[in-house]
Amino acid sequence: MPAAMEVILLERIDTLGKMGDTVTVKPGYARNYLLPHKKALRATKDNIAYFETQKSTLEKASAEKQKDAAKQSKKLESLTVSMIRHASESGQLYGSVTARDIAQAITDQSGENITRNMIEMNRTYKMIGLFPVTIALHPEVKLNITINIARSEEEAKLQAKSGKALLADHEQAETVAPEKAENAAEAIAEEIKEGMLEEGALEAEKQKAEEDAKKAEEQDVKAKAKAETKATKEAEKAEKEAAKEEVSSEPGPELESDSDSSEEKEETEA
């Protein structure tokens, strides 16, 4: 098994500790979540020294963010977000609702900027119904909103009014949801998959940009070579035409007149 990794927390994390704590975590958790999301630093000698010099600045910035998060929280209180999805008569979704989907729906319907990293999920959502979801606007500011997953806007209104899913067998969504442990594992797998897809998309975009730049450079070189070749040919053509005109303009040998020829002929006969 890989050795555990020590990290310095850059913000409060419920299961680990507060800002500045040095904690031991699994390497995969650190590499896949804490480090890329700037929630922690590797606990190296240099990083510990750096954190001590930046601690007051980080605490001040965190306090400002907490104030902004508290204001944003008031705008999102008691929010219910409708999410229209295709599903069977029994309420089973053709697919699932992810943290990214929820964040986008909240942003679209509330006007507040919510990212998928703010959505705390311990399950995946594969049924229609009403479900509470926790949003972490800041490590110290969290709130619950409700997602209303339905097959149509009309169904969403009926579910919001009745407070339960409109299933064919009249069972509520919670009675057919998978076990919490299974949902947590699926949610984590979904998040990791999304992160991998994002990284793959960025890498593909970078590679395409490099290929486009290389192609543009090659086309530029070809265009310049073509222009130079054309200029050379035109110069040669101009030289040839100039030489031709010069030759045609030179005076030719003078011809004897007819009278001179007659006089010479008479003198000869005499």
WOCOR-V459616 format. One record per pair of residues at least 4 apart in sequence whose ideal C-beta (glycine too) atoms are under 8 Angstrom apart, sorted by the first residue. I is the first residue (numbers start at 1). J is the second residue. Records with the same first field share a line. If there is no record, write none. Layout:
I = J ; J
This chain:
2 = 26 ; 27 ; 28
3 = 27
4 = 24 ; 25 ; 26 ; 27
5 = 24 ; 25 ; 26 ; 27 ; 30 ; 42
6 = 22 ; 23 ; 24 ; 25 ; 42 ; 43
7 = 22 ; 23 ; 25 ; 30 ; 34 ; 35 ; 40 ; 41 ; 42 ; 43
8 = 20 ; 21 ; 22 ; 40 ; 41 ; 42 ; 43 ; 47 ; 48 ; 51
9 = 13 ; 16 ; 17 ; 18 ; 19 ; 20 ; 21 ; 22 ; 23 ; 39 ; 40
10 = 19 ; 38 ; 39 ; 40 ; 41 ; 51 ; 58
11 = 19 ; 39 ; 62 ; 139
12 = 17 ; 18 ; 19 ; 139 ; 140
13 = 17 ; 34 ; 39 ; 139
14 = 139
16 = 21 ; 23 ; 25
17 = 21 ; 23
19 = 58 ; 59 ; 62
20 = 51 ; 55
22 = 43 ; 48
25 = 29 ; 30 ; 34 ; 40
26 = 30
27 = 31
28 = 32
29 = 33 ; 34
30 = 34 ; 35 ; 40 ; 42
31 = 35 ; 36
32 = 36 ; 192 ; 195
33 = 37 ; 39
34 = 39 ; 40
35 = 39 ; 40 ; 41 ; 42
36 = 195
37 = 117
41 = 47 ; 50 ; 51
42 = 47
43 = 47 ; 48
44 = 48
45 = 49
46 = 50
47 = 51
48 = 52
49 = 53
50 = 54
51 = 55 ; 58
54 = 58
55 = 59
56 = 60
57 = 61
58 = 62
59 = 63
60 = 64
61 = 65
62 = 66 ; 138 ; 139
63 = 67
64 = 68
65 = 69 ; 138
66 = 70 ; 138 ; 140 ; 141
67 = 71
68 = 72 ; 138
69 = 73 ; 137 ; 138 ; 140 ; 141
70 = 74 ; 138 ; 141
71 = 75
72 = 76 ; 112 ; 137
73 = 77 ; 137 ; 141 ; 143
75 = 110 ; 112
76 = 106 ; 110 ; 112 ; 135 ; 137 ; 143 ; 145
77 = 143
78 = 145
79 = 106 ; 109 ; 110 ; 145 ; 146
80 = 130 ; 145 ; 146 ; 147 ; 148 ; 160
81 = 102 ; 105 ; 106 ; 109 ; 110 ; 145 ; 146 ; 147 ; 148
82 = 105 ; 109 ; 148 ; 150 ; 153 ; 156 ; 160
83 = 97 ; 101 ; 102 ; 105 ; 147 ; 148 ; 149 ; 150
84 = 150 ; 151 ; 152 ; 153 ; 156
85 = 93 ; 94 ; 95 ; 97 ; 128 ; 149 ; 150 ; 151
86 = 93 ; 94 ; 95 ; 151
87 = 91 ; 92 ; 93 ; 94 ; 127 ; 128 ; 151
88 = 92 ; 94
89 = 168
90 = 167 ; 168 ; 169
91 = 127 ; 128 ; 129 ; 165 ; 166 ; 167 ; 168 ; 173 ; 176
92 = 126 ; 127
93 = 97 ; 125 ; 126 ; 127 ; 128 ; 149
95 = 126
96 = 124 ; 125 ; 126 ; 186 ; 190
97 = 101 ; 102 ; 124 ; 125 ; 126 ; 147 ; 149
98 = 102 ; 116 ; 124 ; 190 ; 191 ; 194
99 = 103 ; 116 ; 117 ; 119 ; 121 ; 187 ; 190 ; 191 ; 194
100 = 104 ; 116 ; 194
101 = 105
102 = 106 ; 116 ; 119 ; 121 ; 133 ; 147
103 = 107 ; 114 ; 115 ; 116 ; 118 ; 119
104 = 108
105 = 109 ; 147
106 = 110 ; 112 ; 114 ; 135 ; 145
107 = 111 ; 112 ; 113 ; 114
110 = 114
114 = 118 ; 119 ; 135
116 = 191 ; 194
118 = 135 ; 136 ; 137
119 = 133 ; 134 ; 135 ; 136
120 = 133 ; 134 ; 135 ; 136 ; 142
121 = 133 ; 187 ; 191
122 = 180 ; 183 ; 184 ; 187
123 = 177 ; 178 ; 180 ; 183 ; 184 ; 186 ; 187
124 = 183 ; 186 ; 187 ; 190
125 = 131 ; 147 ; 149
126 = 177 ; 178
127 = 149 ; 165 ; 173 ; 176 ; 177
128 = 149 ; 150 ; 151 ; 155 ; 159 ; 165 ; 166 ; 167 ; 173
129 = 149 ; 159 ; 164 ; 165 ; 167 ; 172 ; 173 ; 174
130 = 146 ; 147 ; 148 ; 149 ; 159 ; 160 ; 163 ; 164 ; 165 ; 173
131 = 146 ; 147 ; 149 ; 173
132 = 144 ; 145 ; 146
133 = 144 ; 145 ; 146 ; 147
134 = 142 ; 143 ; 144
135 = 142 ; 143 ; 144 ; 145
136 = 141 ; 142
137 = 141 ; 142 ; 143
138 = 142
148 = 156 ; 159 ; 160
150 = 155 ; 156 ; 159 ; 166
151 = 155
152 = 156
153 = 157
154 = 158
155 = 159 ; 166
156 = 160
157 = 161
158 = 162 ; 166
159 = 163 ; 164 ; 165 ; 166
162 = 166
164 = 172 ; 173
165 = 171 ; 172 ; 173
167 = 171 ; 172 ; 173 ; 176
171 = 175 ; 176
173 = 177
177 = 183
178 = 182 ; 183 ; 186
179 = 183
180 = 184
181 = 185
182 = 186
183 = 187
184 = 188
185 = 189
186 = 190
187 = 191
188 = 192
189 = 193
190 = 194
191 = 195
192 = 196
193 = 197
194 = 198
195 = 199
196 = 200
197 = 201
198 = 202
199 = 203
200 = 204
201 = 205
202 = 206
203 = 207
204 = 208
205 = 209
206 = 210
207 = 211
208 = 212
209 = 213
210 = 214
211 = 215
212 = 216
213 = 217
214 = 218
215 = 219
216 = 220
217 = 221
218 = 222
219 = 223
220 = 224
221 = 225
222 = 226
223 = 227
224 = 228
225 = 229
226 = 230
227 = 231
228 = 232
229 = 233
230 = 234
231 = 235
232 = 236
233 = 237
234 = 238
235 = 239
236 = 240
237 = 241
238 = 242
239 = 243
240 = 244
241 = 245
242 = 246
243 = 247
244 = 248
245 = 249
246 = 250
256 = 260 ; 261
257 = 261
258 = 262
259 = 263
260 = 264
261 = 265
262 = 266
263 = 267
264 = 268
265 = 269
266 = 270
